[in-house]
């Protein structure tokens, strides 16, 4: 708009100079046509440059305002989620102990009964089902507590390449995954971060597991690390899976939300909570039918001596 106004202003000055239009507020003796051309040209150029500068600055400020509003909206959502999880964590800590203790008593009682009563195949099968479901409930409650209130880890200096390579190697021991999915790694050397190694491996394991489960049949997972500006390191995981819609991406971090028949819906929720404890978060980009990319960044430190 400012640029258009400057052009319009220049045209009006030219029309006044050639006498096509005259300002009504000027006397005949001081007609604009009597102005020296060089002075008039200088005024026009200066005014147009000023208008273009205003247009540029207006556009710059408008873009900055748009980005700021977007960042504030994202931060507001994260703060709201953190506050909600803080209340949930306190409640989950108490509930977990109240549930785990009866489960432990139930499992112990069933094991004693299996040893003391005469063996009956039908009864033994029922007791095995009870023990199996008790273990499943115990694991579910433990995962929920980990999601609601992640434990404070032991912060150490970790070689990112070594820790991630070890996790990938362990994951590849799963024969089913190894036959279907290939994992490629591209690690930048000498990247060290401050983090609990257990948390780092847990985050990486859940991300790779989610990527592998999103691949139907054969596929590829690419894991990449590289340094960023301002002493950050980025970890990127790409898969060739089924991809997700925007609506699905908005829900994947919600607890107990899952599209898998055998999933609990806590894997990515736990990842998100762990990363939040390190003042970072998981970014997701996905396209249906092509795959998904997960990225997150960590504070990079100097190589320990």
N, C-alpha and C positions, 0 to 999 in steps of 0.2 A: 504493500500500500504506500509506504514512504517512497519507494522507487517510482511508482506511478505519479505521485504528487510532484516529485522533483522534475520529471519529464514534462508534466503539465505546466509547472511553473516556468520552465525554460521556454516553452512555446509561447506562453503569454507575454514574457519579456520581449521575445522576438517580434511579436505582433505589435506591441507598444512601440518598439524601436522604429519600425518601418511605418508607423502612423496609421496602421489599419484600425487599431483601437487606441483610445486615449483615456488615461485615468481622469475621472471627473473631478478629482480633488486637486489636480495640478493646474496652474495657470498656463496660459498660452506661451508666455515668455519663457517658461521653464519646461517646455514640452520634452518628453522623453527622447524625441528624435534629436534634440540638441546635445544629448549626452555623448561624450567620446566613446567610440566603439570598444577600446581596450578596457576602459573602466567597467562598461556594461558586461563585457565578456567575462571579466574577472568575477563580478558579482554573481553572474549566472553559474559559472563553474563552481565557485565556493558553495553556493546554495545547493547545487545538485550533489556535490560531494558530501555535504553535511546530511542531506536527505538519504543518500545511499548508506552513509555510516549509521544513521538512525535505523534504517531498514535492516542492516546487518546485525546490529546490536539487539534489535527487537527480536529477530529470528533466533539469535543465540540465546537470549534470555528466555524466550518461549520454549526452546528445546530443553534448556536447563531446568525450567519449571516443570516440564512434563516428566523428565527423568526423576526429579526430586519427589514429585507426587507418587510416581510408581514405586520408588524406593521406600517412601514413607508407608505406602500401603502394604508392601511386602513385610517391612519391619513390624508394622502393627499386627499383622497376622501372626508373625513369629512370636511377638511378645504375648499375644493372647493365648497361643498354643503353650508357651512356657508356663504361664500362670495357671492354665488349666491342668497341665501335667504336674505342677507342684502340689496342688490340692489332691490330685489323683494319686500321687506318689505316697503321700502321708496315709491315705486311706488304704492303698494297696499293701503297704508295709504291715499294717495291723491285720488285714484280712489274710495275707499270705501265711502268717504264723498260725492263725486260727484254723486254716484249712490244712496246712501241711502236717500239723501234729496229729489230727485224727486220721489222715491218710497213712502216716507212718504206723500208727497203732493198728489200723485195719490190715495193712500189708504184713506186719509182724504176726498178727493173730492168724491170718490165713496160712502163712508159712509154717507156723507151729502145728496147725491142724493137719496140714499135708503130711507131716512127719508122724503124728500120733494116731490118726484114725486109719483103719484098714483101707488099702488101696482099692478104689472103685473107679473104673475109667470115666464114667459119666460125672462123678463128683470131682475127680481130679481135673477134668476139662473145665468145669465151671470155676474151680479155684484158680486155674491158670488165667481164665478170662478176667477174674477179679484182680489178680496181680498185674496183669497187663494194663488194664484200664486205670488202676491205681498209679502205675508208673507214668501213664500218659497224662493224667490229671496233675501229678506232681510236676512234670516237665512244663505243662501249660501254665501252672501257677508261678513257677520260677521265671519263665519267660515274661509273664505279665509284670512281675515285680521288676525285672530288668528293664522293661520298657518304661514303667511308671517312675522308677527311681534308680537310674543307672548308678552302680557303685563307683566310688572315687578310686580311680586307678593309680598305679604307681608310675609316675611320669619319668620316662627315661629318654636318652638320646638314641634314636632308632635309625638305622640305615634303611631307607625306604626300599631300595632295590632288593636287599637281602630278605627283609620281612615279607614283602609281597611275593617274591619268588618262592619262598618256603611255603606260603599259603597255597599258591597255585599248584606246586608239586604235590602237596598233600591232597588237594581237591582232585587232581588227576588220577589218584589211586582208585577212585570210584570207577569200576569197570564199565558200568552202563553209560556214564557220562563220557568216559574216554572213547568209547566206540562211536558215540554220536557227535560229540562236540570237540572241536580243536581249539586250543587256547594259545594265542600268540601274545608275546610280551615285547614291549619296546620301552626299556627303562633308561632314563638319563642317569649317568653315574654320579656318585658323590653328592646325593641329595639326602640330607639328614633332617629329621623332624623331632619335636618333643611330644611324645605321646606314650601312653601305656601300650606296650607291644600286644597285650591280650586284646585290648580294644581295637587296635589296628587290624589284627588278624580276624577278629569277629566281624568287623565292618566289611572287610574284603571278602570273607567267606560268604556272607549273606548276599552281597552284591553279585558275586559270581554264580552262586546257587540260583538266585532269581533270574539271572541272564540265561543260565542253562535250561531252567524250567520253561522259559519263554520260547525256546527253540523247539519246534516240532520236527522230528527227524534229525538230519544232520545240519550242522551249522558252525559258526565261528564266533569266538569271543576274543576281542583285542583289549589288552590291558596296557596302558601307556602312562608314563610319568614324565613331567618336564617342569623346569623352573619357571616361575612367574616374577613379575616386578614386585618391588616392595617386600622382598624376602618371603615369598610364598612358593609353595610347591603344589602342583595340580596332579590329581590322579583321575584317570579317565578310563571308563570301561564301556566298550561298544559291543553290541551283540547283533546277530542277524535274525532275531526272533520275530514274533508276530507283531510287535509294536503295540502302542496304546493310543487311544483317543485322548483329547484334551480333558474330557470329563473323567476319564479313568485316572489320568495323572493326578487330578485334584484329590483323589480318594486313596491312593496307594499308601499314604503314610498314616491313614486312620487305623487304629487298633482293631483287629479282628476282621478287617476287610480283605478278602481274598477272592480270586477268580479260580482257584485250584480246589479240586474236590477234597484233597487230603491236607490242605494247608491250614494254618492257624491264623494267618493274617498279621503276624507279629514281627516277621523278619525285617521288613523295611522300616517298620515303626521303631524297632530297636536300633537300627542303624541311624535313623534320624535323631533319636534321643541321645545316642552316644556322641554323635558329631556336634549336637547342640551344646554338650558339656565342654567342648573344645572351642566354642564360639565360632563354629562353622556350620555348614548345612550342605545338603545334597541337592544338586541341580539335575533336572531330568529333561531330556529332549527325546521325542519319539515320533515315529511315523508308522502308521498302520501298514503292515505288510513288508516293512523294510528293516525295522529294528529300533533299538533304544540305546541312548547314550546317557550314562551316569557320570557326573563329574563332581568332585569336591576338592577343596584346597586346605592345606595345613601350613602352619608357620614353619618356615625353613630356618635352620640354624647352621652355624659354621661347623665344619668337620671337626669332631673332637680330636684332641691331640693326645 
